[in-house]
């Protein structure tokens, strides 16, 4: 049985450590927490605290004594980056997770939220994917290293709950996008990559936009501000070690996504499909009935979210 003091809501006066505050999720979370009046936010960039260094992380936690931790730090990337750098994706993510989770327990953190990924589920999982699909089949080979690291993080959190009574929870977001995303074509995910490609093609007056794969795989996309709202909701309302999916419950083919992005950006040329490049998992749609039952739903629809993201891109990346 968890100590009753563990499950009280997050308070405005709590010290909250957002690990990975410069990334897509972490930066959005810091913005929202500041807007909501949380004044005791702890943030450190890599030059100040390397999360891969267990000793340094332990000292930081011992000195700062955060009450709440959101572990949003991770080495992330799209199909190419995952496929090319499996050692780095596995090793670095394990190092960061292990350091933060252990230090959180040893320093007496009241609540920790570990952010996983929908890629933890088997390549041929039932659709939509329920939380119970975890470890029921083989993973998608192109992002297996990242997925295994995330699964290890989930299991470590659950182990601390079972063995020591910690209040560590884990959420599995679907594909994310939004302000402060990675738009580097060599390492970005599909939506920001397509947005940048469409923008460049429009600027250069190209007649054709080349997209990886066949366009047939289906993906679910969630605006990062919706994820942040879900994270805060779970910190306040959810205390189970069992994982919970976060998504919108709707998916779209990559072809339709590319067409939508071109429409938002204003690129009027043709799409061409490079079928020599991998498609990845055929379909990845999360079953979000669990978080819906808890009382949370997304608010930002895909077209609106892409338009907001493109506006941010134009202000910050050109």
Secondary structure as UniProt FT lines:
FT   HELIX           4..7
FT   TURN            12..13
FT   STRAND          16..19
FT   TURN            20..22
FT   HELIX           24..35
FT   TURN            36..37
FT   STRAND          41..42
FT   TURN            46..48
FT   TURN            51..52
FT   HELIX           54..64
FT   STRAND          68..71
FT   HELIX           79..84
FT   HELIX           86..106
FT   TURN            107..108
FT   STRAND          111..115
FT   HELIX           118..120
FT   TURN            123..124
FT   HELIX           131..133
FT   TURN            134..135
FT   HELIX           141..143
FT   HELIX           144..164
FT   STRAND          168..173
FT   STRAND          175..177
FT   TURN            179..180
FT   TURN            185..187
FT   HELIX           190..204
FT   STRAND          208..212
FT   STRAND          218..219
FT   STRAND          221..223
FT   HELIX           224..237
FT   STRAND          244..246
FT   STRAND          252..253
FT   HELIX           254..265
FT   STRAND          270..274
FT   TURN            275..276
FT   STRAND          283..284
FT   HELIX           289..294
FT   HELIX           302..316
//
